[in-house]
Amino acid sequence: MDRKCEASGVLPNVADEGWFMPLEKKQVFPNLFRYVCDSCSFDWPRTPVKESDLPPPPAHSCPKEDQTDRKAVLEEQERKTSENTKPRPVAVCTRCGAVSYAANLVNGQCAQTVAGKRCVGVNGSALNADDWNQCSACAGTGITEATRCGLCDGTGWLYAHNKGRR
């Protein structure tokens, strides 16, 4: 590594000199962090942890340098939603309709408890923007008149393909 990079602590771009990409520490949920790559979809650790439990970042090189700038896309998505708007879910249970915000739970069994028993449904992928509509009753906040919104069950979003259920 050259002295300029060594002094700054930032590794050069893989495409430029064959080095590893720097990872950025990002808060993904309140008080839960992980490292993310600006150039690809790499995130580590898979399950976000408290900042005090976050180990040093791993070495990472992007598999595809020709991908669109992920950081710019994420910033655009964050700019479109206000501070009070809940994040868009990424999965919905095929049986009970419970939502999930963790992409690693897609295709896994639903963790919701229904009538004292674990739901037998599967978390179906709902990653596309057109899978969700912002709740009109709470404007995406999950709260109406200081209580949890009954229409969206406090999620701020309604599953668009869910015509027969809630």
C-alpha angles and dihedrals in degrees: 000000000000121000095251092058092040092054095047094044090227119120118225124251116281093227091053102048109355095259131132124278118248115245122221122221108234133183105229098173130011106297093352121111142182138168118258133188118234093213106043142018094270114134129169139227095028092219112050115240138194113282091246090055095047109116122214114288118269124238109268136183120184116245093212122034094182096068120116116267103277094194092058091050092050092047090051091051092048091048091054093056122063125231092259096049115102117237116263112260119240101206140031129198114250091216112034101017096237113157130227131202097196115090091201089066093061110120090014127115116279113255095206118121114225119186091344095308132095114260114254093212128110126235103247120205115261101167098134119098091231091058089076137052122197110248110257094203096060101018091237097305097105090227131096121181093347094306134091112281111255096204097058096021090240097303096107090225136083122210105243097209093051101097097148100041135063 
